[in-house]
Amino acid sequence: MRRVRPARPVLTHFRRLLPRLLRRYFRKGRALAADRRAASEQLHCFRIRTKRIRYVTELYAEVFERELRGVLAQFRGIQQTLGAHQDQSMIAAYFEGRLKKVKSATFKKEYRRLLERSRKRQESLRQAFSRRWRRLQRSDFEQGLLQRIKVAGARQ
C-alpha cells in the first residue's frame, strides 16, 4: 500500500504538538509510578490521560505508521492495567458501602472477605502499572519515540 503523504499542517502538528503532549504525559507517568501512595483517583485520571494520548496517537498513526509502530500497544497496555485497577476501586467502594448498611453477621463477613480480595487485586494492579512503567523507562521508550517523531518530521 502506498504511504500517505501528510499535508503541511498535519506534519507541523505532529512535530510540535505530539512531542509536547508526550513529554507532559511521561512526566506525569513517572511521578505517578514512583508514588506508592498515589490515590486511586490519581491513577484513574492518568488512565483517562492515557486514553486521550492513545487517541491522538491513533490519528497520527494513520499517516506516520512506521514511526509509531508499537506505541499504541504500549498505551493500550497501560490503559487496560489502570482500567482494571479502577474496576477494583469501584468494587471496593461498593462493598464498603454495603458493610455500613448490612446488619447480618454472615453478610458482613462475606462483604469483608470480598472487600479484602478487591483491595489485594487493586494493590497487585498498582504494582503491575509500576512494573510496566519501569520497563518503558528502561527501554528508553520515551526518548526513542520522540526521536522517531523528530526524524519523521525532517524526512517529510
C-alpha positions in Angstrom: 0.0 0.0 0.0 1.3 3.5 -0.9 2.2 5.6 2.0 0.1 8.7 2.6 2.0 12.0 2.4 0.8 14.3 5.2 -0.4 17.8 4.5 1.9 20.5 5.9 -0.5 21.3 8.9 -0.5 17.6 9.9 3.2 17.4 9.8 3.6 20.7 11.8 1.2 19.4 14.5 2.9 16.0 14.5 6.3 17.7 15.1 5.2 20.3 17.6 2.0 19.1 19.3 2.7 15.4 19.8 6.1 15.8 21.4 4.8 18.3 23.9 1.8 16.1 24.8 4.1 13.1 25.1 6.6 14.9 27.4 3.9 16.0 29.7 2.3 12.6 29.7 5.6 10.8 30.5 6.5 13.3 33.2 3.2 12.7 35.0 3.5 8.9 34.5 7.0 8.8 36.0 5.7 10.8 39.1 2.7 8.5 39.5 4.6 5.3 39.0 7.1 6.4 41.6 4.4 7.3 44.2 3.4 4.2 46.0 0.8 6.1 47.9 -0.9 7.6 44.8 -4.6 7.7 45.3 -6.9 5.6 43.1 -8.4 8.8 41.8 -4.9 9.8 40.5 -4.5 6.5 38.8 -7.9 6.9 37.3 -7.1 10.4 36.0 -3.9 9.0 34.4 -5.9 6.2 32.8 -8.1 8.9 31.1 -4.9 10.8 30.1 -3.5 7.6 28.6 -6.7 7.1 26.7 -6.5 10.6 25.3 -2.9 10.3 24.3 -3.7 7.0 22.7 -6.5 8.5 20.6 -4.2 11.3 19.4 -1.5 8.8 18.6 -4.0 6.7 16.7 -4.9 9.6 14.5 -1.3 10.2 13.6 -0.5 6.5 13.2 -2.6 6.5 10.0 -0.1 8.8 8.4 3.1 8.0 10.4 2.7 4.3 10.7 6.4 3.4 10.7 7.3 6.0 13.3 4.5 5.0 15.7 4.7 1.2 15.3 4.4 -0.5 18.7 3.4 2.7 20.5 -0.3 2.1 20.6 0.2 -1.4 22.1 2.1 0.2 25.0 -0.6 2.8 25.6 -3.3 0.2 25.4 -1.5 -2.0 28.0 -1.2 0.9 30.4 -4.8 1.8 29.9 -6.0 -1.7 30.5 -4.0 -2.1 33.6 -5.3 1.1 35.1 -8.8 0.3 33.9 -8.7 -3.0 35.8 -7.4 -1.0 38.8 -10.4 1.4 38.6 -12.8 -1.6 38.4 -11.4 -2.9 41.6 -11.7 0.6 43.2 -15.4 0.7 42.3 -15.9 -2.8 43.6 -14.2 -1.9 46.9 -16.3 1.2 47.2 -19.4 -0.8 46.7 -18.6 -3.3 49.4 -17.5 -0.5 51.8 -21.0 1.0 51.4 -22.7 -2.4 51.8 -20.8 -3.0 55.0 -22.2 0.2 56.5 -25.8 -0.8 55.7 -26.0 -4.6 56.3 -27.0 -6.0 59.6 -26.4 -9.7 59.1 -23.2 -11.0 60.5 -23.0 -13.6 57.7 -23.2 -10.9 55.1 -20.8 -8.6 56.9 -18.2 -11.4 57.0 -18.7 -12.2 53.3 -18.5 -8.5 52.3 -15.3 -8.0 54.3 -13.8 -11.0 52.5 -14.8 -9.6 49.1 -13.6 -6.2 50.1 -10.2 -7.5 51.2 -9.9 -9.5 48.0 -10.7 -6.4 45.9 -8.1 -4.4 47.8 -5.4 -7.0 47.2 -6.2 -7.0 43.5 -6.1 -3.3 43.5 -2.6 -3.3 45.0 -1.5 -6.0 42.6 -2.7 -3.9 39.6 -0.9 -0.8 41.1 2.3 -2.8 41.2 1.7 -4.1 37.6 1.4 -0.5 36.4 4.6 0.5 38.2 6.4 -2.5 36.7 5.1 -1.8 33.2 6.2 1.9 33.6 9.7 0.9 34.8 10.1 -1.4 31.7 9.1 1.5 29.5 11.7 3.7 31.2 14.4 1.0 30.9 13.7 0.6 27.2 14.1 4.3 26.7 10.7 4.3 25.1 10.0 8.0 25.6 13.3 9.2 24.0 13.1 6.7 21.2 9.6 7.8 20.4 10.5 11.5 20.5 13.5 10.8 18.2 11.4 8.9 15.7 8.9 11.9 15.6 11.8 14.3 15.1 13.3 12.2 12.3 9.9 11.7 10.6 9.4 15.5 10.5 12.8 16.1 9.0 12.1 13.4 6.2 8.8 14.9 5.1 
